[in-house]
Amino acid sequence: MAGMSSAPPVLDPPDLTHWTARTFDWFIWAATITWLVVGAWPLSEMARGRFAKGGAAAYVAAFLLYGVAMFVLLFMPRRRRLPPVWVPVLLALTETVTGLVMNVITARYIHGTGAGMGFLVIIAAQLPFFLSHGMAWSWIAAQTIILTAIFFPSFPAEAVTIGVAVGGFQVFAAASSILVISEGQARTSLARANAELTATRELLAESSRSSERLRISRDLHDTLGHHLTALSLQLDVAARLSGGKAVDHIQQAHAITRLLLSDVRDVVSTLRESSRPNLVESVRTLALQPVDAAVHLDMPETLAVDDGERAEAILRAVQEVLTNTARHAQASNLWIRLERSPDGIMLHARDDGRGADLRSTGNGLRGMRERYEQQGGRVDVRTSPAHGFEIHAFMPIPPLA
């Protein structure tokens, strides 16, 4: 399921992990304070009458429009369903244009202010959250060149220095954002890998315990059970050949032997039943990984599977569902139901995310289908853009011998 369709160069909400979100809160405050401080001096000079009425009105309009676009962009990564890529691009372009306009106005009326470059630095810090790295660096280069060209007529000697300085600040801001995003993604990937390894370890441990219980049950059946059966037959023969009081004692010993043989058979049956690995705990462990959606599990208390390959195929299918939801779905909820039918195990999973186009399926979904089909199972997928993703999978489970 992963890699089903090419994602736009926009940050998916799962990449804004809980850890990154806390850091992003500081970024929102820093951007807001920078916006206010950078705009404060021109506004104070405007109150002194340093600006013409038209210039003052243009600056105020640009300042407010920049702020609106900035706040919309700042809170956009927290949305479950992101708008089309052109929306953040248009907002960032609005910030760039209004930021350059404010620099032009301050250069004309108050001979420029270095603080005005802070508007462009805010934009540079925002870009990595919405655009690919290449597009972000190109954007920064373009607005730096334009700013240099704006200052060149008024300050030809300092224009290049100003351009290099503001370019450096922008690169630093963008690089910091990229590091924050990368750190959050690394933490998320590590948490997912840890959940998967823990679930696999539990399944292996349970399989090992189950194999040991199965070995013990076979030993009891093949040794003690056979010996007791032979003893019972011998006591039956002895009872027929003996007479007097000995017959009563032999019959009592025969009854005890039959009772002991019945107890051994009960123990063997119990051990065989308990030797079947239970998938429930492994699935619950997998569901602890960060998905950025509420995971609703509907499973019985126990879900035993004899065949290790079948159990692993089901576990990997659940893992793929969780991974797909985390990386692509932009969903608020994910429902996973596992239920036992007379002839197998049904897996039903669906989310309320953005869905996908099934004309091109990724390696994850193909791998899930291959694992199921190798065991005689099947996987059916239903999805379409804006209608979520839904999977019905059936794994046949042969009855116990």
C-alpha positions as CSV (number, residue, x, y, z in Angstrom):
1,M,0.0,0.0,0.0
2,A,2.9,2.3,0.6
3,G,3.9,4.2,-2.5
4,M,0.6,3.7,-4.2
5,S,0.6,7.1,-5.7
6,S,3.0,10.0,-6.0
7,A,2.5,12.4,-3.2
8,P,2.7,16.2,-3.8
9,P,5.7,18.0,-2.4
10,V,3.8,19.0,0.6
11,L,4.4,17.8,4.2
12,D,2.0,15.1,5.2
13,P,0.6,15.7,8.7
14,P,2.1,12.4,10.1
15,D,5.6,14.0,9.4
16,L,4.7,16.7,11.9
17,T,5.1,14.3,14.8
18,H,4.3,15.1,18.4
19,W,7.9,16.0,19.1
20,T,8.0,18.2,15.9
21,A,4.7,19.7,16.8
22,R,6.1,20.9,20.2
23,T,9.0,22.5,18.4
24,F,6.6,24.0,15.8
25,D,4.8,25.8,18.6
26,W,7.9,27.7,19.4
27,F,8.3,28.5,15.7
28,I,4.8,29.9,15.6
29,W,5.5,32.2,18.5
30,A,8.9,33.2,17.0
31,A,7.4,34.0,13.6
32,T,4.6,36.0,15.2
33,I,6.9,38.1,17.4
34,T,9.3,38.6,14.4
35,W,6.4,39.8,12.3
36,L,5.3,42.3,14.9
37,V,8.8,43.6,15.7
38,V,9.8,43.9,12.1
39,G,6.7,45.9,11.3
40,A,6.8,48.0,14.5
41,W,9.4,50.6,13.4
42,P,7.9,51.5,10.0
43,L,4.5,51.8,11.7
44,S,5.9,54.1,14.3
45,E,7.6,56.2,11.6
46,M,4.3,56.2,9.8
47,A,2.7,57.7,12.9
48,R,5.2,60.5,12.8
49,G,4.2,61.4,9.3
50,R,7.3,60.1,7.5
51,F,5.1,58.2,5.0
52,A,2.8,59.7,2.4
53,K,-0.8,58.6,2.8
54,G,-0.7,56.3,-0.2
55,G,2.5,54.7,1.0
56,A,1.2,54.3,4.5
57,A,-2.0,52.7,3.3
58,A,0.0,50.3,1.0
59,Y,2.4,49.4,3.8
60,V,-0.5,48.7,6.3
61,A,-2.4,46.6,3.7
62,A,0.8,44.6,2.8
63,F,1.6,44.1,6.5
64,L,-1.8,42.8,7.4
65,L,-2.1,40.6,4.2
66,Y,1.3,39.2,5.0
67,G,0.2,38.3,8.6
68,V,-3.0,36.6,7.4
69,A,-1.0,34.4,4.9
70,M,1.6,33.7,7.5
71,F,-0.8,32.5,10.1
72,V,-2.7,30.3,7.6
73,L,0.5,28.7,6.6
74,L,1.7,28.3,10.2
75,F,-1.4,26.3,11.2
76,M,-1.8,24.4,8.0
77,P,0.5,21.4,8.9
78,R,-1.8,20.6,11.8
79,R,-4.7,19.9,9.4
80,R,-5.6,16.3,8.9
81,R,-6.4,16.9,5.2
82,L,-4.1,19.3,3.4
83,P,-5.4,21.4,0.5
84,P,-4.0,21.1,-3.0
85,V,-0.3,22.0,-3.3
86,W,-1.1,25.3,-5.0
87,V,-2.8,26.6,-1.9
88,P,0.4,26.8,0.3
89,V,2.3,27.9,-2.8
90,L,-0.1,30.8,-3.3
91,L,0.1,31.8,0.4
92,A,3.9,31.7,0.4
93,L,3.9,33.8,-2.8
94,T,1.6,36.3,-1.1
95,E,4.0,36.5,1.8
96,T,6.9,37.0,-0.6
97,V,5.2,39.7,-2.6
98,T,3.9,41.6,0.4
99,G,7.3,41.3,2.1
100,L,9.1,42.7,-0.9
101,V,6.5,45.5,-1.2
102,M,7.1,46.5,2.4
103,N,10.8,46.6,1.8
104,V,10.3,48.8,-1.3
105,I,8.1,51.2,0.7
106,T,10.5,51.5,3.6
107,A,13.4,52.0,1.2
108,R,11.5,54.9,-0.4
109,Y,10.3,56.7,2.7
110,I,12.7,55.9,5.5
111,H,15.7,54.8,3.5
112,G,15.1,51.1,4.2
113,T,15.4,49.0,7.3
114,G,17.4,45.9,7.7
115,A,14.7,44.6,9.9
116,G,12.5,44.3,6.9
117,M,14.6,41.4,5.8
118,G,13.0,39.5,8.7
119,F,9.8,39.1,6.6
120,L,11.8,37.0,4.1
121,V,13.5,35.0,6.8
122,I,10.1,33.9,8.2
123,I,9.1,32.7,4.7
124,A,12.4,30.8,4.4
125,A,11.7,29.0,7.7
126,Q,8.2,28.0,6.5
127,L,9.0,26.7,3.0
128,P,10.5,23.3,4.0
129,F,7.2,22.4,5.7
130,F,5.3,22.7,2.4
131,L,7.7,22.4,-0.5
132,S,10.5,20.0,-1.6
133,H,14.0,21.0,-0.7
134,G,14.9,21.9,-4.2
135,M,11.8,24.2,-4.6
136,A,12.5,25.8,-1.2
137,W,16.1,26.6,-2.1
138,S,15.1,28.0,-5.5
139,W,12.4,30.1,-3.8
140,I,14.9,31.5,-1.3
141,A,17.4,32.3,-4.1
142,A,14.8,34.1,-6.2
143,Q,13.5,36.3,-3.4
144,T,17.1,37.1,-2.3
145,I,18.0,38.2,-5.9
146,I,14.8,40.3,-6.1
147,L,15.5,42.0,-2.8
148,T,19.1,42.8,-3.9
149,A,17.7,44.3,-7.1
150,I,15.3,46.4,-5.0
151,F,18.0,47.9,-2.8
152,F,20.6,48.4,-5.6
153,P,19.2,51.7,-7.0
154,S,19.1,53.3,-3.6
155,F,22.2,51.6,-2.0
156,P,24.4,50.3,-4.9
157,A,27.4,49.8,-2.7
158,E,25.6,47.9,0.1
159,A,23.1,46.0,-2.1
160,V,25.3,42.9,-2.6
161,T,26.3,42.8,1.0
162,I,22.6,43.1,2.0
163,G,21.8,40.3,-0.4
164,V,24.5,38.0,0.9
165,A,23.4,38.7,4.5
166,V,19.7,38.1,4.0
167,G,20.5,35.0,1.9
168,G,22.5,33.6,4.7
169,F,19.8,34.2,7.3
170,Q,17.3,32.5,5.0
171,V,19.5,29.5,4.5
172,F,20.0,29.2,8.2
173,A,16.3,29.4,8.9
174,A,15.4,26.9,6.2
175,A,18.1,24.5,7.3
176,S,16.9,24.7,10.8
177,S,13.3,23.8,9.7
178,I,14.7,20.9,7.6
179,L,16.6,19.5,10.6
180,V,13.5,19.7,12.8
181,I,11.4,17.9,10.2
182,S,14.1,15.2,9.7
183,E,14.4,14.7,13.4
184,G,10.7,14.3,13.8
185,Q,10.6,11.8,10.9
186,A,13.5,9.9,12.3
187,R,11.8,9.6,15.7
188,T,8.6,8.5,14.1
189,S,10.4,5.9,11.9
190,L,12.2,4.6,15.0
191,A,9.0,4.3,16.9
192,R,7.3,2.4,14.1
193,A,10.3,0.1,13.7
194,N,10.4,-0.5,17.5
195,A,6.7,-1.4,17.5
196,E,7.1,-3.8,14.6
197,L,10.2,-5.4,16.2
198,T,8.4,-5.7,19.5
199,A,5.4,-7.3,17.9
200,T,7.5,-9.7,15.9
201,R,9.5,-10.6,19.0
202,E,6.4,-11.4,20.9
203,L,5.1,-13.5,18.0
204,L,8.4,-15.4,17.9
205,A,8.5,-15.8,21.7
206,E,4.9,-17.1,21.6
207,S,5.7,-19.4,18.7
208,S,8.7,-20.7,20.7
209,R,6.6,-21.3,23.8
210,S,3.9,-22.9,21.6
211,S,6.4,-25.2,20.0
212,E,7.7,-26.3,23.4
213,R,4.1,-27.0,24.6
214,L,3.4,-28.9,21.4
215,R,6.6,-31.0,22.0
216,I,5.7,-31.8,25.5
217,S,2.2,-32.8,24.5
218,R,3.6,-35.1,21.8
219,D,6.0,-36.6,24.3
220,L,3.2,-37.2,26.8
221,H,1.0,-38.8,24.1
222,D,3.8,-40.9,22.6
223,T,5.4,-42.1,25.8
224,L,3.2,-41.9,28.9
225,G,0.0,-42.3,26.9
226,H,1.2,-45.4,25.1
227,H,2.7,-46.9,28.3
228,L,-0.6,-46.4,30.2
229,T,-2.5,-47.9,27.3
230,A,-0.2,-51.0,27.4
231,L,-0.6,-51.1,31.2
232,S,-4.4,-51.0,30.9
233,L,-4.3,-53.9,28.4
234,Q,-2.1,-55.9,30.7
235,L,-4.3,-55.3,33.7
236,D,-7.3,-56.3,31.6
237,V,-5.6,-59.6,30.8
238,A,-4.5,-60.1,34.4
239,A,-8.1,-59.6,35.6
240,R,-9.3,-62.3,33.3
241,L,-6.6,-64.8,34.3
242,S,-6.8,-64.2,38.0
243,G,-9.3,-65.2,40.6
244,G,-10.3,-64.5,44.2
245,K,-9.5,-61.2,46.0
246,A,-6.7,-60.4,43.4
247,V,-9.4,-59.7,40.8
248,D,-10.8,-56.8,42.8
249,H,-7.4,-55.2,43.3
250,I,-6.6,-55.7,39.6
251,Q,-9.9,-54.1,38.6
252,Q,-9.3,-51.1,40.8
253,A,-5.8,-50.7,39.3
254,H,-7.4,-51.0,35.9
255,A,-9.9,-48.2,36.7
256,I,-7.1,-46.0,38.1
257,T,-5.1,-46.6,34.9
258,R,-8.1,-45.6,32.7
259,L,-8.6,-42.5,34.8
260,L,-4.9,-41.6,34.6
261,L,-5.0,-42.2,30.8
262,S,-8.0,-39.9,30.5
263,D,-6.2,-37.2,32.5
264,V,-3.1,-37.5,30.2
265,R,-5.3,-37.1,27.2
266,D,-6.9,-34.0,28.7
267,V,-3.5,-32.5,29.4
268,V,-2.3,-33.3,25.9
269,S,-5.4,-31.7,24.4
270,T,-5.0,-28.6,26.5
271,L,-1.3,-28.3,25.6
272,R,-2.2,-28.6,21.9
273,E,-4.8,-25.9,22.1
274,S,-2.5,-23.6,24.0
275,S,0.4,-24.3,21.6
276,R,-1.4,-22.2,18.9
277,P,0.2,-18.6,18.7
278,N,-2.2,-15.8,19.7
279,L,-2.0,-12.9,17.3
280,V,-4.0,-10.5,19.5
281,E,-1.1,-9.2,21.6
282,S,1.1,-8.8,18.6
283,V,-1.5,-6.7,16.8
284,R,-2.1,-4.6,19.9
285,T,1.7,-3.9,20.1
286,L,1.8,-2.9,16.5
287,A,-1.1,-0.5,17.0
288,L,1.0,1.4,19.6
289,Q,3.2,2.9,16.9
290,P,2.6,6.6,15.9
291,V,0.0,6.8,13.2
292,D,-1.5,10.2,13.8
293,A,-4.9,8.8,13.7
294,A,-7.2,7.2,16.3
295,V,-6.8,3.4,15.9
296,H,-9.9,1.4,16.8
297,L,-9.2,-2.4,17.2
298,D,-12.0,-4.9,17.2
299,M,-10.6,-8.4,18.0
300,P,-11.5,-11.4,20.1
301,E,-9.5,-12.1,23.3
302,T,-7.6,-14.8,21.6
303,L,-6.9,-15.4,17.9
304,A,-4.8,-18.6,17.6
305,V,-3.0,-19.6,14.4
306,D,-1.1,-22.9,14.0
307,D,1.0,-22.0,11.0
308,G,3.8,-19.5,11.7
309,E,3.8,-18.3,8.0
310,R,0.1,-17.6,8.1
311,A,0.4,-15.7,11.4
312,E,3.2,-13.6,10.0
313,A,1.2,-12.9,6.8
314,I,-1.7,-11.5,8.9
315,L,0.7,-9.5,11.1
316,R,2.4,-8.0,8.1
317,A,-0.9,-7.1,6.6
318,V,-1.9,-5.2,9.8
319,Q,1.5,-3.5,9.7
320,E,1.0,-2.4,6.1
321,V,-2.4,-1.0,6.9
322,L,-0.9,1.1,9.8
323,T,2.0,2.2,7.6
324,N,-0.2,3.3,4.8
325,T,-2.5,5.2,7.1
326,A,0.5,7.0,8.7
327,R,2.2,7.9,5.4
328,H,-0.6,8.5,3.0
329,A,-4.1,8.5,4.3
330,Q,-4.3,11.9,6.2
331,A,-7.0,10.1,8.2
332,S,-8.5,11.0,11.6
333,N,-9.6,7.4,12.3
334,L,-8.5,3.9,11.4
335,W,-10.7,0.9,12.1
336,I,-9.2,-2.6,12.2
337,R,-11.3,-5.7,12.8
338,L,-10.0,-9.3,13.0
339,E,-12.5,-12.1,13.4
340,R,-12.4,-15.9,13.2
341,S,-14.7,-17.7,10.9
342,P,-15.2,-21.5,10.6
343,D,-12.6,-21.7,7.8
344,G,-10.2,-18.8,8.4
345,I,-9.5,-15.3,9.7
346,M,-11.0,-12.2,8.2
347,L,-9.2,-8.9,8.3
348,H,-11.2,-5.7,7.6
349,A,-9.5,-2.3,7.8
350,R,-10.7,1.1,6.7
351,D,-9.8,4.7,7.3
352,D,-11.6,8.1,6.8
353,G,-8.6,9.6,4.9
354,R,-8.1,11.0,1.4
355,G,-8.1,7.6,-0.4
356,A,-6.0,6.9,-3.5
357,D,-6.1,5.9,-7.1
358,L,-5.8,2.1,-7.5
359,R,-4.5,2.3,-11.1
360,S,-1.0,2.1,-9.7
361,T,-0.4,0.0,-6.6
362,G,2.7,0.0,-4.6
363,N,5.0,-2.7,-3.4
364,G,3.3,-2.9,0.0
365,L,-0.1,-3.9,-1.3
366,R,1.5,-6.3,-3.8
367,G,3.5,-7.9,-1.1
368,M,0.4,-8.3,1.1
369,R,-1.5,-10.0,-1.8
370,E,1.4,-12.3,-2.6
371,R,1.7,-13.5,1.1
372,Y,-2.0,-14.1,1.3
373,E,-2.2,-15.8,-2.1
374,Q,0.7,-18.1,-1.2
375,Q,-1.4,-19.4,1.7
376,G,-4.6,-19.7,-0.4
377,G,-6.0,-16.4,0.8
378,R,-7.2,-13.2,-0.9
379,V,-7.0,-9.5,-0.5
380,D,-9.7,-7.1,-1.9
381,V,-9.1,-3.3,-1.8
382,R,-11.7,-0.5,-2.2
383,T,-10.6,3.1,-2.4
384,S,-11.1,6.3,-4.4
385,P,-9.9,9.8,-3.9
386,A,-11.5,11.5,-0.9
387,H,-13.3,8.3,0.1
388,G,-10.8,6.6,2.3
389,F,-9.1,3.3,2.0
390,E,-10.7,-0.1,2.8
391,I,-9.3,-3.6,2.8
392,H,-11.0,-7.0,3.1
393,A,-8.5,-9.9,3.5
394,F,-9.2,-13.6,4.2
395,M,-6.6,-16.1,5.4
396,P,-7.8,-19.7,5.4
397,I,-6.9,-21.7,8.5
398,P,-6.9,-25.5,8.2
399,P,-8.6,-27.2,11.2
400,L,-6.4,-29.0,13.7
401,A,-5.6,-32.6,13.0
